[in-house]
Amino acid sequence: MQITDTQQFDITVAPLDSKGDPTSDTLTWAISSANGTTVTADPTTLVGTVVAGNPEVGITVTVTDPNGVTGTLSFDVTAGVAKSLTLTPGTPTEQPPAA
């Protein structure tokens, strides 16, 4: 999965027991970003919101329940589309002599 550095998305977790029935575990959310991407969730909610930081590959969100059961989602943040152009002039030099 990829998102741009101007996007965000929700992650919904569905904790189930061994018979597939929903549980009411308190979850711990973590993210492996070094460039400012964040995940925000209340420990008792089943939805977390990821907000992109600067471009980065291999970000992982990990959700863990009190028994150590984990779920992960990996994604990349890429640069968004250009919104401005900066022109920087080079150093002026003399033209070569005419042939």
BELHUKA-V303272 format. One record per pair of residues at least 6 apart in sequence whose C-alpha atoms are under 8 Angstrom apart, sorted by sequence separation. I is the first residue (numbers start at 1). J is the second residue. If there is no record, write none. Layout:
i->(I	I)
j->(J	J)
//
This chain:
i->(16	17	31	41	42	64	15	16	31	41	63	64	14	15	31	40	41	62	63	15	30	39	40	62	63	15	29	39	40	62	29	38	39	61	62	29	38	39	60	61	37	38	60	61	29	37	38	60	28	37	38	59	60	27	36	37	58	59	26	27	36	37	58	59	26	27	35	36	57	58	59	25	26	27	29	35	57	35	56	57	35	55	56	57	39	55	56	33	54	55	53	54	55	52	54	33	32	33	31	32	31	32	31	30	31	14	29	30	13	29	30	12	13	29	12	28	29	11	12	27	28	10	11	27	28	10	11	27	10	11	26	27	9	10	25	26	8	9	25	8	9	8	7	8	7	6	5	6	4	5	3	5	5	4	3	5	1	2	3	4	5	1	2	3	4	5	6	1	2	3	4	5	2	4)
j->(22	23	37	47	48	70	22	23	38	48	70	71	22	23	39	48	49	70	71	24	39	48	49	71	72	25	39	49	50	72	40	49	50	72	73	41	50	51	72	73	50	51	73	74	43	51	52	74	43	52	53	74	75	43	52	53	74	75	43	44	53	54	75	76	44	45	53	54	75	76	77	44	45	46	48	54	76	55	76	77	56	76	77	78	61	77	78	56	77	78	77	78	79	77	79	59	59	60	59	60	60	61	61	61	62	46	61	62	46	62	63	46	47	63	47	63	64	47	48	63	64	47	48	64	65	48	49	65	49	50	65	66	49	50	65	66	49	50	66	50	51	51	51	52	52	52	52	53	52	53	52	54	55	55	75	77	74	75	76	77	78	75	76	77	78	79	80	76	77	78	79	80	78	80)
//
